[in-house]
């Protein structure tokens, strides 16, 4: 497998692509086959007409080979057939690693004219991912890019910050909201809801959000609930925020 990976370092050899194709036409262990596809992807670099071999490899029975093919498809920028295949692979991925590789390649290969493949993937993943792990990774990947309107991104993040998800997902969504939402009225409502959350970690996260967002009035938001706070960490963070 290491020798197969090293092939990508010799892209100036015109016979190398043919040699790799010859190797791929023979029976190979999945690890070697995946390394050959990664090398071939770097050598062809998205050249027109070379995408089909990688598209075909997405149907391989080995997750390792599928992931290598998905990674190589990132070079085919704006290719609708590639974008749709990556979208399908992400939706059907049975491992988080394949999902992430497919998402990364899709986002890299898509341009503003082909944003629909990304936005439809976001809609489908957020609505179907009950754990939120794939949804939050996808939103972290596309946040700040041209694929989603800001309000659309915020709506998705507010969903993932809700009580239906684990603390890890909720806190990651809240961190993104801190970065991308600067509407005071939304934050006033959001902080009020979070300070009543049953999870003290989320209440603590809410107080820290108040401290990080200079346009929020810490005293107005925290003073009324501070005396009722039973968690010591949250209470002392509130006191610190109000004093600043």
Phi, psi and omega in degrees: 000322180296319178297322179295321178293326182293340182300328183294345181280355183241053185290346181277358180271111184293340181270354187293319180300318179295322180295318179293318178298323178295318178296322181289338180283349178257164178293127180225148173298150182306321181296317180291317181299317179297317179296323178295318178294323177296317179295318180297322178298318179291326181288314182285329173056034178083018180299137182304134178093354181259358186289334188298324181296326178282323176299318178297322182291342175296341179268004180296150181285343181271123176302327180296318180290318177304316182294321178297318179294317178298320178295322180291333183288352178296340183282344187268073188291130176077001180282112186297321179297318178294315182299316180293323178294319178293322177298314179297318181296319178298316181295324186262000185302131179262003172228150179292330180294315178294321177301311183295318178297318179296319178297313181299317180292320179299313182295322180289323183278337182281147172238182184300329180285343183242027184293340183302325180295325180284313183296323179290326176296317179302312181302314183291318183290315181298323183281339186250345185273097186291333180276333180087352184295318179286321181298316183290324177297317180297316180291324175298326182286321185266347182301134179084357177259184191270007188278330182236142170292152184302316181294328178294315177300316182297320179298317178296317182294323178296324177297314182287340177277358183282171188290351181284351186245165180289164181301319181301318179290315183297315182292323177295319177296319180295322177300319178292323177298321178300324182282329191243348180249118180242023179270115185298318184295324177293320181291323177301315178294316183296315180296318179302317180292318183291327179292343177262005183292147181286341181268114181298336178294324178287325176296319177297319178297322179295318179296318179294328175296318177300319180292327183278337185257104189294341182276358179265145179267101185299317182297315181295325184277329190252333187303319186291333183254353187298317184290340179269354183286124183263345180273125185299319181297316181293317182299312182291329175292321176299313180301318180296319181294320182290326182287333185293000000 
